[in-house]
Amino acid sequence: MKKFRKLLGVITAQADAQYQSKLLEGILSEAFKLNYDVAVFSTFVKDKLSDEWHIGEKNIYSAINYSVLDGIIFVPDTLKIGDIDKQVEADIKKNFSKPVVSVDLETKGFSNIFTDDVQNIKKIISHLIEVHKLTDIAFMTGIKGHLHATNRLTGYYEAMIEHDLPIDQSRVFYGDFWYNKGEEVVQALLDDGRPMPQAIACASDTMAISVCEALKARGIRVPEDIAVTGYDSVEAGINYVPSITSSDIPAENTGIRAVKLLHSLINGTKFTDTPCGAEISIAKSCGCSVNIAEKLRDKLGTWHDEDFYGEFDSTYNFMLDALISEKDYTMYLNTLGWYAHQIGEFEDFYLCMCENWDNLGETEQNPDYLVKGYGKKMCLALHKHDQTAYVNIDRKFDTAEMLPAIYERRPKPTAFYFGPVHFNDRCFGYSVISYGSKTVSYSSTYRKWMRYVCSSLESLRRQRNLQFMYKKMEENAVTDLLTGIYNRNGFNLYADRVFNEARANGQNFMLILGDMNNLKYINDSFGHVDGDFAIKSVADAFREASGPDMMCFRIGGDEFVIISKTVISQYEITEITDRICKYLKNINDTADKPYSISVSLGVYFGDTENIDSVEQALSSADEKMFEAKEKYKHEEGFDYRKTHYAK
């Protein structure tokens, strides 16, 4: 299919996380300015929940059709679990020959762009020196060898050098960008034997919080006894007590620069880099006594009670309960479409499901469900636009298209966020959400909302499989396993129903009874394999002779029945019996068997007011069948080698 606008692909993880979200804002703002559509492929989590869940998450990268993309922005540092970054890198190099820009992690073979962490860390350290007059400052950077850790440490070094302060390497520590190393750093400083430093600057807010907690545990006050700063302005640091003095990562600028570089590579034009820093967020932990959380609330200037408004996190959100309660796939999709309002404002939401997403008939002995990839066809089961949910479980498209909407003509550039739909490693499909030409990523609410979708789909899958297995058990209970037509149980279950419907509607009732003429002879002389062949042949004859409103049964070892409430004449009955005879004649003529296969037939046809039950009709047909059987024996003289088909 033809695109009406060039399409950039962005490969990242957990697109709602703070850094990724700001990076994407920059990417979208510049891409839209240059008239590109954007397809973002992202897992919903970047941290490992379990091996199986990780497999299901990373499968979203299998949905990428590289031939549709005109350029790629690759964010490998967000793909943290296992070697997924290397796997995706290898896929890109194998399947994509157009320009690729790797962000914040040097990747051989790709062009690279980096966030300027150095200037922001310098601003924080300079604030401690210039405003608070501190000179003994320890620094805790991230993982040794990591690019961000190196750059942030460089910012610390440059700030100290520019202010003519000595750098004490014993005051420099490596952490993990997380909460695990603060205790070690504080204990190391205490064990040093010297007075504690005046400040501990950290390369992330989470590490700063871990340092504050370790200091508090030892009765050391922040900021009264020692100042602490962070970096990246995450929500945890903003809401911590004391709130952490920090700085936003200039990720939006990085996104803009990445698109500019990619655009220059696509068009063969000159690229001029324009890195910039960000303002630091003054808070309480440095000693400035600014409550950054309160400041942000004042800036927003709004308040509402989520319980009152029924938002996603409300006590009154029964979305999961409602979805799990649905047993019908179409009704489930309609219910899901209604609950899409909880995502917030969006332009389009698409649920693209694999054709065999529920793997009906699966057993523990045969758990052959889809894990990697999405099959050749996808079903666009749900499309929510504005207030309307379009549900169609038969609407198919080629998986190679990724999403039909990509190829639609739109007045403005658009971004599409692709995310995995799975339960553990079991692939269901993928979701796509679009905010049109707004330069925003999806929110954490959408991520949690999709978690409900995945869990409820697994519940629906299990219910559908239980229904399928129950139906199979029911069918097996009323189906003759040898012939595939209904058995005596089926006759007992359905024949009375047909008879009573005929009586209620004033219709005639027809019952044709057939008894095989020489089954014992075939079994005794040629074995039960040939006996089964003969039985199946008669069953096939009855099935082929029946019309669409008729039912066939094997009610005994060699007895067969056809019933109907739609036959209106004896002529139709003769046609049915003739078709049975002709079918068996063809079998006898072509099967090269040393015996003939035939049945004796008896028929009941008449007004249901003349009889009381199906059994009475069966008894009447049995009398006529017995007469036919006697006539057959008299004419054939028990010479079963002769060819006789039906009487």
PEKA-V237962 format. One record per residue. OMEGA is omega in degrees with one decimal (999 if undefined). NEAR is the number of other ideal C-beta (glycine too) atoms within 8 Angstrom. Layout:
BEGIN
omega;near
OMEGA;NEAR
OMEGA;NEAR
END
This chain:
BEGIN
omega;near
-176.0;5
173.2;4
177.4;10
-179.7;7
178.1;9
-173.3;10
174.3;13
175.1;17
174.8;14
-179.0;14
-176.5;14
176.4;14
179.9;12
-173.0;13
-179.8;13
179.0;11
-168.7;9
-178.9;10
-178.3;10
-179.0;17
179.6;12
176.4;13
-179.0;16
175.5;15
177.8;13
178.8;17
-176.5;16
-178.0;13
-179.3;12
179.1;13
179.8;14
178.8;13
-179.3;6
175.1;8
172.7;7
160.9;14
-178.0;14
172.9;16
-178.7;14
178.3;14
-172.7;12
167.1;15
177.5;11
174.9;10
176.0;10
178.1;10
-173.4;6
174.6;8
175.5;6
179.4;7
-178.0;6
-179.4;8
178.7;12
177.6;13
179.2;11
-179.2;15
-172.4;12
179.2;12
-179.8;15
179.9;13
174.7;12
-179.0;8
-176.0;12
170.2;11
-172.4;10
-178.1;11
-179.2;6
-174.4;10
178.1;14
177.5;8
-176.8;15
166.8;16
-173.8;16
-177.9;14
-170.3;15
-176.1;12
176.5;11
-179.9;12
-165.6;13
-170.3;9
177.3;9
178.9;5
-177.0;5
178.6;12
179.3;11
178.5;7
-179.5;10
177.2;13
179.6;11
178.2;8
179.3;11
-177.4;14
-179.6;8
-168.1;6
-172.1;7
-177.8;10
-179.4;2
-173.7;9
176.5;9
174.0;14
176.5;16
-174.6;14
169.0;17
173.3;11
-176.2;10
-177.5;6
-178.6;10
179.4;4
178.1;5
168.1;10
-173.1;10
174.8;10
-174.2;12
174.0;9
-179.3;12
177.2;12
-171.1;12
-174.4;11
-178.3;10
177.0;17
177.6;18
-179.8;13
-178.7;12
179.9;15
179.0;15
177.2;11
178.7;14
-176.8;16
-171.1;14
-176.3;8
-174.5;8
175.6;12
-179.9;6
-178.9;10
-179.6;7
-172.8;8
173.5;17
-179.2;13
177.5;14
179.0;15
-176.9;13
-174.7;13
-177.5;9
-179.7;5
178.7;5
-175.2;9
-178.8;10
178.7;13
-179.8;15
-178.7;10
-178.3;14
174.6;15
176.8;12
177.5;10
176.7;15
-179.6;16
-176.1;9
179.4;10
179.4;13
-178.8;12
-178.3;9
178.9;8
175.7;9
177.6;4
-179.0;9
177.0;4
179.7;8
-175.9;6
176.9;5
177.0;5
179.5;11
-175.7;11
174.6;12
179.5;9
-175.3;18
-175.2;8
-174.9;12
-172.1;10
-164.9;7
-168.3;7
-177.5;13
179.8;17
-179.3;9
-178.0;8
-179.4;15
179.6;14
178.7;9
178.4;9
178.2;12
-178.7;8
-175.9;6
178.9;7
177.9;3
173.7;4
178.0;3
176.6;9
179.1;11
-178.6;11
170.3;15
177.3;17
-175.9;15
-177.3;15
172.5;16
178.5;14
-177.7;16
176.0;13
178.0;19
177.9;19
179.9;15
176.6;15
179.0;15
-179.9;15
178.7;10
177.5;13
179.3;14
-178.5;10
-179.0;6
177.8;8
178.9;5
-172.5;10
174.7;9
9.4;13
-172.6;12
-177.7;4
-178.6;8
177.7;13
177.3;15
175.2;18
178.6;17
177.4;17
173.9;17
171.8;13
177.2;13
-176.3;11
180.0;6
179.2;9
179.2;17
-175.5;14
-179.8;8
176.2;12
1.1;5
178.4;10
-169.9;15
170.2;17
-169.1;17
176.9;17
171.9;14
169.1;12
-178.6;14
-174.8;13
-179.9;13
177.0;11
177.9;14
178.4;15
177.8;19
-178.5;13
179.2;13
179.7;15
178.4;16
178.4;12
-179.6;13
179.1;16
179.5;13
178.4;11
179.6;12
-172.8;11
179.1;6
-179.6;5
-177.9;6
177.7;4
175.4;8
-175.7;5
-178.3;7
179.1;8
176.2;8
178.5;8
178.7;9
178.1;10
176.1;7
-178.9;11
-178.6;11
-179.1;9
-173.8;16
-168.1;14
178.0;17
-179.0;16
-179.6;8
176.2;9
174.5;5
177.0;9
-174.2;9
179.1;13
178.4;9
178.9;7
179.4;9
177.5;9
178.4;7
-179.8;7
178.8;6
174.7;6
-179.7;4
176.5;4
167.2;3
-179.5;6
-176.6;6
176.7;9
-178.3;8
-175.8;6
176.8;8
179.5;8
-173.9;9
-177.8;9
-178.7;6
172.8;10
-173.9;4
176.8;6
-179.2;11
-178.8;6
-176.3;11
178.8;10
-177.8;7
-178.5;10
179.7;16
-179.0;9
-177.3;6
177.8;11
-179.7;8
-175.6;6
-179.2;9
178.1;8
176.3;9
-178.1;13
177.0;14
178.2;10
177.8;11
178.2;14
179.5;11
-177.0;8
178.9;11
178.8;11
-178.4;5
179.4;11
-171.6;12
-177.4;7
174.8;3
-179.6;10
-179.0;8
171.4;12
-179.0;14
171.8;13
-177.4;14
-173.4;13
174.1;11
-176.9;12
-178.7;9
-173.6;8
-176.4;12
173.9;9
-176.7;11
-179.4;8
179.6;9
174.8;9
177.0;6
178.6;4
-178.2;4
-177.3;7
-172.3;7
-178.3;5
-175.5;8
179.4;12
-177.0;9
179.3;6
-173.4;7
-179.0;12
-175.8;10
-177.9;4
173.0;9
176.2;14
175.2;13
-169.5;13
-177.7;12
171.6;13
178.2;10
178.6;11
-177.3;8
-179.6;3
-172.5;2
175.2;6
178.4;12
-177.0;8
178.2;10
-176.4;7
178.8;9
-177.6;5
-173.6;8
170.4;8
179.2;10
-179.8;7
179.5;12
177.5;7
-176.0;12
177.2;11
-178.9;11
-176.8;9
179.3;10
-172.8;13
179.2;9
177.6;7
-179.4;3
-178.1;8
-177.7;2
175.2;7
-174.1;12
174.4;11
178.9;13
179.0;14
179.3;12
178.0;14
-176.1;13
171.6;13
-171.8;15
168.3;12
-168.5;10
-178.3;9
-177.9;9
-177.6;11
173.2;17
-175.5;12
175.2;14
177.8;11
175.3;14
174.9;14
-179.6;14
174.3;13
179.4;11
-177.9;8
174.9;9
-177.1;6
-178.2;7
170.4;9
175.1;11
-175.8;11
175.5;9
176.5;6
178.4;12
179.0;12
179.3;13
177.9;9
179.1;13
176.0;12
175.1;9
-179.8;11
-178.4;13
-179.0;12
-178.3;10
175.0;14
176.0;13
176.6;10
178.8;10
179.2;15
-179.4;13
178.0;8
-179.6;9
177.6;12
175.1;13
177.4;8
-179.9;9
-179.0;10
178.0;9
178.7;8
178.2;8
178.0;9
179.0;8
179.1;8
179.2;8
-179.2;8
-176.6;7
-177.1;11
175.6;11
-173.2;11
-178.5;6
-170.5;9
-178.6;10
175.5;8
-178.1;13
177.3;13
-178.2;12
175.9;9
177.3;9
178.2;13
179.5;12
-176.6;8
-169.9;9
-173.5;11
178.1;13
-179.9;10
179.6;8
179.5;13
-178.3;15
176.2;8
177.5;10
179.0;12
-178.5;11
-177.1;6
179.2;7
-178.5;4
172.4;10
178.2;11
179.6;18
173.7;13
175.5;14
179.3;14
177.6;16
177.6;16
-178.8;11
-172.2;14
-170.3;12
-176.3;11
-178.5;12
178.0;6
-178.8;9
-179.7;14
-176.0;11
-173.3;5
-171.5;6
176.6;10
-173.9;6
175.0;6
176.1;7
176.5;12
177.6;12
177.5;9
-179.6;10
179.4;13
-179.2;15
178.4;10
178.9;12
177.9;15
178.0;16
178.4;10
178.5;14
-179.6;14
-178.3;10
-178.6;8
-175.1;11
174.2;11
-176.1;7
-178.6;3
-178.7;6
178.8;10
-179.1;12
-178.8;13
164.9;15
-170.7;15
176.9;9
-179.0;6
-177.5;5
-178.5;8
-177.0;11
-177.0;16
166.5;14
174.8;15
178.5;15
173.4;13
-177.7;14
177.8;8
-175.1;11
-177.2;5
175.9;6
178.9;6
178.5;6
180.0;9
178.6;13
177.2;8
-179.9;8
-178.6;14
177.2;13
179.4;8
176.7;11
-179.2;15
-177.7;10
179.7;8
-179.5;12
176.9;16
179.3;10
177.1;8
-178.0;11
-178.6;12
-171.4;6
-172.2;6
179.2;8
177.9;3
-179.1;10
-180.0;4
175.9;13
177.8;12
-178.7;14
177.1;13
168.6;13
-171.7;15
172.0;14
-172.9;16
163.6;12
176.3;14
179.8;10
180.0;8
-179.7;6
177.4;11
-177.0;5
178.7;5
-175.5;11
-172.9;3
174.8;8
-179.0;10
177.5;6
176.4;9
179.0;13
179.3;12
178.6;8
179.3;11
-179.3;14
178.0;10
-179.1;9
176.9;13
179.1;14
176.8;10
179.1;9
179.7;12
179.3;12
178.5;8
178.7;10
-179.7;13
-178.8;9
-175.9;7
-175.5;7
-178.8;11
178.5;6
175.9;5
-172.7;6
177.1;11
178.0;6
-176.8;7
176.7;6
-167.4;11
-178.4;10
176.0;12
999;9
END
